[in-house]
Amino acid sequence: MNLQTSALAGSDRTALVAGGAGFLGSHLCEQLIRRGWRVIALDNLQTGSRGNLQRLTKETRFEFLEHDICEPLPPGLTADLVFNLACAASPPRYQADPVHTMMTCVVGTNHLLAFAEANRAGFVQASTSEIYGDPELHPQPEAYWGNVNCTGPRACYDEGKRAAEALCFDYLRHGRTDVRVARIFNTYGPRMQPDDGRIVSNLICQALAGKPLTIYGTGEQTRSFCYVSDLVDGLVRLATVADNPREPVNLGNPGEFTINELAALVLAMTRSTSRIVHEPLPQDDPRRRRPDVTRAKELLDWAPKIQLARGLPPTIAWFSRLIEAESRPAAARSPARTAGRVPTLAVASTANRRD
Ligand SMILES: NC(=O)c1ccc[n+]([C@@H]2O[C@H](COP(=O)([O-])OP(=O)(O)OC[C@H]3O[C@@H](n4cnc5c(N)ncnc54)[C@H](O)[C@@H]3O)[C@@H](O)[C@H]2O)c1
């Protein structure tokens, strides 16, 4: 199938990437710049960093705006396309301030949707496989409504993201905004935070440090792992495909691995002799996760290309460099981990604002 793209594709128009200083957001900003967009990354720097945007510092079509989406967007800002990736994504981070997480998902998403409506901009929501909870159906197609505990410690994120989807589809149904929703499954790659408690970063960092690898439960629970470049490609296709799918679209890699298999791969690739220790499963931890990506294939002509054995080496190399840099004296560290001089959007003074 030939991918039809809308008038927005490859333009010199402006994309606003909320959460643009995060892991996925920073890769998305780079991809959009490569495709000819002007990009504004908006972020409150809760889990993201200016260091993630270091490659864009010399880019004249890129600007950074520090802002929390729980507050209305500053007046005068304009954009043609909005990506909402703003939300801490790892359980320890989103559980640290659960009320803020819920407000980010609901109030923050509403602020961005209202902004997109006012600008007649397209809108892409980064939703999550967590909306399926601990699934009773495997693999998970988009038609599955999920099995989520609405009162547990993960609810601020899972239910917040579900409420955000409800908002998105109400804006779409009422003809207010051209909204598209991606349900993102576990994604990994360079720029993940070493200490944010996600399984890929946890195991790699422990292996590189020669520490025991922590596996929660028996390790027979499964996950699917999508490499970041595949995911970003899927997001851009979803944003630019001419026909709005009008339904959520799963983006993830259907390759399914037990956590024990992942740990074995990490040990082999890092040549680590670390042992494995088991700890109790966290509450509401899903037992199986695997996307059904038929819809993405049919509507976006998208399928992941990078399998785990190919995506792990660059990810391990990233963490190796990071650990090495952290061990050097502060003055000698690479700018990747220190706050860089990212071009910052001067509120009320640039061409992108309407005062
Ligand atoms: N990485 C994954 O595996 C994965 C899986 C499913 C869904 N997602 C979704 O993708 C998006 C990006 O995830 P990520 O892995 O890059 O996480 P991340 O934590 O690296 O990025 C989130 C970014 O949002 C910013 N942010 C958080 N709350 C904000 C607020 N109120 N206002 C402004 N900025 C705010 C953070 O500072 C950070 O830069 C998230 O919405 C997440 O739910 C990610």
The ligand as a Tripos MOL2 file, in Angstrom:
@<TRIPOS>MOLECULE
LIG
   44    48     1     0     0
SMALL
NO_CHARGES

@<TRIPOS>ATOM
      1 N1          8.6860    4.8960   26.5250 N.am      1 LIG1
      2 C1          7.7030    4.0280   26.5290 C.2       1 LIG1
      3 O1          7.9420    2.8270   26.5420 O.2       1 LIG1
      4 C2          6.2570    4.4930   26.4840 C.ar      1 LIG1
      5 C3          5.2570    3.5190   26.4290 C.ar      1 LIG1
      6 C4          3.9410    3.9350   26.3900 C.ar      1 LIG1
      7 C5          3.6080    5.2680   26.3620 C.ar      1 LIG1
      8 N2          4.6050    6.1960   26.4060 N.ar      1 LIG1
      9 C6          4.1960    7.6080   26.4310 C.3       1 LIG1
     10 O2          5.0580    8.3740   25.6380 O.3       1 LIG1
     11 C7          5.2670    9.6490   26.2410 C.3       1 LIG1
     12 C8          6.7740    9.9120   26.3840 C.3       1 LIG1
     13 O3          7.3320    8.8950   27.1850 O.3       1 LIG1
     14 P1          8.8990    8.8130   27.4790 P.3       1 LIG1
     15 O4          9.2490    7.3960   27.5800 O.co2     1 LIG1
     16 O5          9.6220    9.6810   26.5270 O.co2     1 LIG1
     17 O6          8.9400    9.4120   28.9470 O.3       1 LIG1
     18 P2          9.8090   10.6340   29.5240 P.3       1 LIG1
     19 O7          9.5110   10.6760   30.9840 O.co2     1 LIG1
     20 O8         11.2120   10.5210   29.1020 O.co2     1 LIG1
     21 O9          9.1500   11.8810   28.7880 O.3       1 LIG1
     22 C9          8.0310   12.5700   29.2670 C.3       1 LIG1
     23 C10         8.3440   14.0540   29.1550 C.3       1 LIG1
     24 O10         7.1830   14.7890   29.5700 O.3       1 LIG1
     25 C11         7.6060   15.8320   30.4440 C.3       1 LIG1
     26 N3          6.4520   16.1380   31.2990 N.ar      1 LIG1
     27 C12         5.8820   15.3710   32.2470 C.ar      1 LIG1
     28 N4          4.8290   16.0020   32.7780 N.ar      1 LIG1
     29 C13         4.7300   17.2110   32.1530 C.ar      1 LIG1
     30 C14         3.8560   18.3080   32.2850 C.ar      1 LIG1
     31 N5          2.8570   18.3220   33.1760 N.pl3     1 LIG1
     32 N6          4.0660   19.3940   31.4880 N.ar      1 LIG1
     33 C15         5.0790   19.4110   30.5920 C.ar      1 LIG1
     34 N7          5.9470   18.3990   30.4300 N.ar      1 LIG1
     35 C16         5.7620   17.2910   31.2020 C.ar      1 LIG1
     36 C17         8.7900   15.2670   31.1850 C.3       1 LIG1
     37 O11         9.6290   16.2540   31.7370 O.3       1 LIG1
     38 C18         9.4940   14.4820   30.0710 C.3       1 LIG1
     39 O12        10.3940   15.2800   29.3510 O.3       1 LIG1
     40 C19         4.5310    9.6470   27.5660 C.3       1 LIG1
     41 O13         3.3040   10.3140   27.4060 O.3       1 LIG1
     42 C20         4.2900    8.1800   27.8340 C.3       1 LIG1
     43 O14         3.1020    7.9690   28.5510 O.3       1 LIG1
     44 C21         5.9200    5.8410   26.4790 C.ar      1 LIG1
@<TRIPOS>BOND
     1     1     2 1
     2     2     3 2
     3     2     4 1
     4     4     5 ar
     5     4    44 ar
     6     5     6 ar
     7     6     7 ar
     8     7     8 ar
     9     8     9 1
    10     8    44 ar
    11     9    10 1
    12     9    42 1
    13    10    11 1
    14    11    12 1
    15    11    40 1
    16    12    13 1
    17    13    14 1
    18    14    15 2
    19    14    16 1
    20    14    17 1
    21    17    18 1
    22    18    19 2
    23    18    20 1
    24    18    21 1
    25    21    22 1
    26    22    23 1
    27    23    24 1
    28    23    38 1
    29    24    25 1
    30    25    26 1
    31    25    36 1
    32    26    27 ar
    33    26    35 ar
    34    27    28 ar
    35    28    29 ar
    36    29    30 ar
    37    29    35 ar
    38    30    31 1
    39    30    32 ar
    40    32    33 ar
    41    33    34 ar
    42    34    35 ar
    43    36    37 1
    44    36    38 1
    45    38    39 1
    46    40    41 1
    47    40    42 1
    48    42    43 1
@<TRIPOS>SUBSTRUCTURE
     1 LIG1         1 GROUP 0 **** ****
